[in-house]
Amino acid sequence: MDIARKGKSSARKVKRSLILCKADEGLTDQQVSQALLVGPSTVSRVRRRFVEEGLKSALKERPRPGQRRKLDGKQAHCGGGL
């Protein structure tokens, strides 16, 4: 996959593309998990999303549950006066 070779992708997106590449090579979820140092549930989830929703959906970031961010991206990178 080209995503793994380009320099502007998030680490998570690259990891998901590598999961799909390893799966395409015929590795089991457990083998992919061990090869890429991710949990087997992550491998299973990425593969399922690929089959059910397609490549774009399998690679993209989904909103995460939990508390909203207290700082936006700019504030977080400014150091906050520390």
C-alpha positions in Angstrom: 0.0 0.0 0.0 1.2 3.5 -0.8 0.0 4.9 2.5 2.8 3.0 4.4 5.4 4.6 2.0 4.2 8.2 2.1 5.4 10.6 4.8 2.2 12.5 5.7 -0.1 9.8 7.2 -0.9 9.4 10.8 0.8 6.5 12.7 -2.6 4.8 13.3 -3.5 5.0 9.6 -0.1 3.5 8.6 -0.6 0.7 11.2 -4.1 0.0 9.8 -2.7 -0.2 6.3 0.0 -2.6 7.4 -2.6 -4.8 9.1 -4.5 -5.0 5.9 -1.3 -5.8 3.9 -0.4 -8.6 6.3 -3.9 -10.0 6.2 -3.8 -9.9 2.4 -0.6 -12.0 2.6 -2.7 -14.7 4.3 -1.7 -14.2 7.9 -4.1 -15.0 10.7 -5.3 -12.3 13.1 -2.9 -13.7 15.7 0.0 -13.7 13.4 -0.7 -10.1 12.2 -1.1 -9.1 15.9 2.3 -10.5 16.8 4.1 -9.2 13.7 2.9 -5.6 14.2 2.7 -5.5 18.0 -1.0 -4.7 18.1 -3.8 -6.4 19.9 -5.8 -9.1 18.1 -9.0 -7.2 18.7 -7.5 -4.3 16.7 -6.6 -6.6 13.8 -10.1 -8.1 13.9 -11.8 -4.7 14.0 -9.7 -3.3 11.0 -10.4 -6.4 8.9 -14.1 -6.4 9.7 -14.4 -2.7 8.8 -12.6 -3.3 5.6 -14.9 -6.2 4.6 -18.1 -4.4 5.7 -17.4 -0.8 4.8 -14.4 -0.7 2.4 -10.9 0.6 2.5 -11.5 4.3 3.3 -13.5 3.4 6.3 -11.0 0.8 7.6 -8.2 3.3 7.4 -9.9 6.4 8.8 -10.0 7.6 12.4 -13.3 7.2 14.2 -14.5 9.5 17.0 -13.5 8.2 20.4 -15.9 8.1 23.4 -15.0 10.0 26.5 -14.5 13.5 27.8 -14.1 16.3 25.2 -10.7 17.8 24.9 -9.9 20.8 27.2 -7.4 22.3 24.7 -7.6 22.6 21.0 -4.6 21.6 18.8 -3.0 25.1 18.9 -3.3 25.4 22.7 -1.9 21.9 23.3 1.3 22.6 21.3 2.0 26.0 22.8 3.1 24.5 26.1 0.4 26.2 28.2 2.9 28.4 30.1 4.7 25.5 31.7 
